[in-house]
Amino acid sequence: MYLLGYDIGSSSVKASLIEAEKGTCIASAFSPKKEMEIIAQRPGWAEQHPDMWWENLKTATAEILASARIKSDEIKAIGLSYQMHGLVCVDKHFRVLRPAIIWCDSRAVPYGEKAFREVGSEKCLTHLLNSPGNFTLSKLAWVKENEPDIYKQIYKIMLPGDYIALRLTGTLHTTATGLSEGIMWDFTENSPALWLLNYFGIDPSLLPAVTPVFSIQGTVTPAAAGELGLREGIPVSYRAGDQPNNAFSLNVLHPGEIAATAGTSGVVYGITDQTKYDPESRVNTFVHVNHSAGQPRLGVLLCVNGTGILNSWLKHHVSREDYPQMNQLAESVPIGSNDLFFLPFGNGAERVLKNKNIGAHLIGLNFNIHQQAHVLRAAQEGIVFTLRYGLDIMKNTGIQPQVIRAGHANMFLSPIFREALACTTGAVIELYDTDGAQGAAKGAGVGAGIYSSPNEAFRTLKKIQTITPDNNRTTVYLEAYEKWKNALDKFLSFI
């Protein structure tokens, strides 16, 4: 008996196949082998066509079935993880009306900021725990004003995972955690924030019906089964945004537990049972996958847009070496990169900077001292220092990082990144053999009743490495962080 999980990212679509009883991954695949294209017709814009996600999902599915050599009728449930905050618009025939406006697109910042002012910060923060910001509903407000012909044709709006579920099952649903990531959920009323839709002049009927995260949300249609090589009728029984799902993948479900990821963006995601918020919405609070009105579980999320995408940019345009070689070069220079500082903000408006879009900057470059190795190390340190900067904000919401769990993937494969994060934050870093697609597969097992609880689903979760802060190196890292922070503060004072 097997469980299939998909992780719909902005770089690739990954699929993992889990043997349910043992909880082990027997096959995985991703597509495309190079990063998916992000369409940027104007500075600050970022779009992808949902059909591209579906085509890459088909490719990954074919590869995984060929690798695993199992019969598709042995797959008992499907789970979905997906890039958060995106906007997909479909007409009454379920046809996509325009490319999806994805998570790192900045065009809706003025719409969210205006709503925050006019509705009032107290109303927004006490009911939404966030500013409307640059999230899904504000993106829809942009479409309404700037593309009225498209807006008139919209039958439903969806998040990226909702769209993939629609392609799989032919049914339209979303979740409370999904609505919260789009800033469409009222935490006080425990229901969609209809008053905010009314402010934007948006008909609430555009929202899909809400279904539980862990539930039978539809079954694979004959058409989807034919495209994917799966059997008709497999239940889709779990869906969650990539960061709540990453936390779930690491069995991070209870107050005080913290998960992190460092792919295209870098995220620290801590669980609380308190309805606290950052007054300036530099970190954001969402409904976690196991939230209920009687037992609240909220995820406080710090996101840095420019993380792995910076390392990837350096790989393709500066170093042209592979990542292990880049790491070796970076390790050849001292902590602090001889006072070369990277501000990694080149992937759209950054929430941690109050939705400013300042671009990426290399500060302190000395032609007589610095070489490629310094740039590579400064980039990784700049990403870590930005995460530390955001963690200081998170502490005001009650999140105190003592242990941070992460999958052994992406930038956590870098020794420099791991050491710098441990020493700069003072937290123990625990790395696990898991990923978002595996977590989605296990979520499907919970939703379909194959597992009685998340505890059963993660009984075989394997910790593969622990990184503890080195006291001597911590002192040097903290000195470098203070210099980096002073450089950032000085830069921000001039814009």
HELIX and SHEET records of a PDB file:
HELIX    1   1 PRO A   50  ALA A   68  1                                  19    
HELIX    2   2 SER A   72  GLU A   74  5                                   3    
HELIX    3   3 VAL A  109  VAL A  119  1                                  11    
HELIX    4   4 SER A  121  LEU A  128  1                                   8    
HELIX    5   5 THR A  136  ASN A  146  1                                  11    
HELIX    6   6 PRO A  148  GLN A  153  1                                   6    
HELIX    7   7 PRO A  160  THR A  169  1                                  10    
HELIX    8   8 ALA A  176  GLU A  181  1                                   6    
HELIX    9   9 LEU A  194  PHE A  200  1                                   7    
HELIX   10  10 PRO A  204  LEU A  206  5                                   3    
HELIX   11  11 PRO A  222  LEU A  228  1                                   7    
HELIX   12  12 ASP A  242  SER A  249  1                                   8    
HELIX   13  13 GLY A  308  LEU A  314  1                                   7    
HELIX   14  14 LYS A  315  SER A  319  3                                   5    
HELIX   15  15 TYR A  323  GLU A  331  1                                   9    
HELIX   16  16 ARG A  351  LEU A  353  5                                   3    
HELIX   17  17 GLN A  372  MET A  394  1                                  23    
HELIX   18  18 LYS A  395  THR A  397  5                                   3    
HELIX   19  19 ASN A  410  LEU A  413  5                                   4    
HELIX   20  20 PRO A  415  THR A  425  1                                  11    
HELIX   21  21 GLY A  436  GLY A  447  1                                  12    
HELIX   22  22 PRO A  454  ALA A  457  1                                   4    
HELIX   23  23 ASN A  471  SER A  493  1                                  23    
SHEET    1   A 5 THR A  24  SER A  31  0                                        
SHEET    2   A 5 VAL A  13  GLU A  19 -1                                        
SHEET    3   A 5 TYR A   2  ILE A   8 -1                                        
SHEET    4   A 5 ILE A  75  TYR A  82  1                                        
SHEET    5   A 5 VAL A 236  GLY A 241  1                                        
SHEET    1   B 2 GLU A  47  GLN A  48  0                                        
SHEET    2   B 2 ALA A 100  ILE A 101 -1                                        
SHEET    1   C 2 VAL A  88  VAL A  90  0                                        
SHEET    2   C 2 LYS A 156  MET A 158 -1                                        
SHEET    1   D 2 HIS A 173  THR A 174  0                                        
SHEET    2   D 2 ALA A 209  VAL A 210  1                                        
SHEET    1   E 2 TRP A 185  ASP A 186  0                                        
SHEET    2   E 2 SER A 191  PRO A 192 -1                                        
SHEET    1   F 7 ASN A 284  VAL A 287  0                                        
SHEET    2   F 7 LEU A 298  VAL A 304 -1                                        
SHEET    3   F 7 GLY A 266  THR A 272 -1                                        
SHEET    4   F 7 ILE A 258  ALA A 262 -1                                        
SHEET    5   F 7 VAL A 403  GLY A 407  1                                        
SHEET    6   F 7 VAL A 428  TYR A 432  1                                        
SHEET    7   F 7 LYS A 463  ILE A 467 -1                                        
SHEET    1   G 2 PHE A 341  PHE A 345  0                                        
SHEET    2   G 2 GLY A 359  ILE A 363 -1                                        
END                                                                             
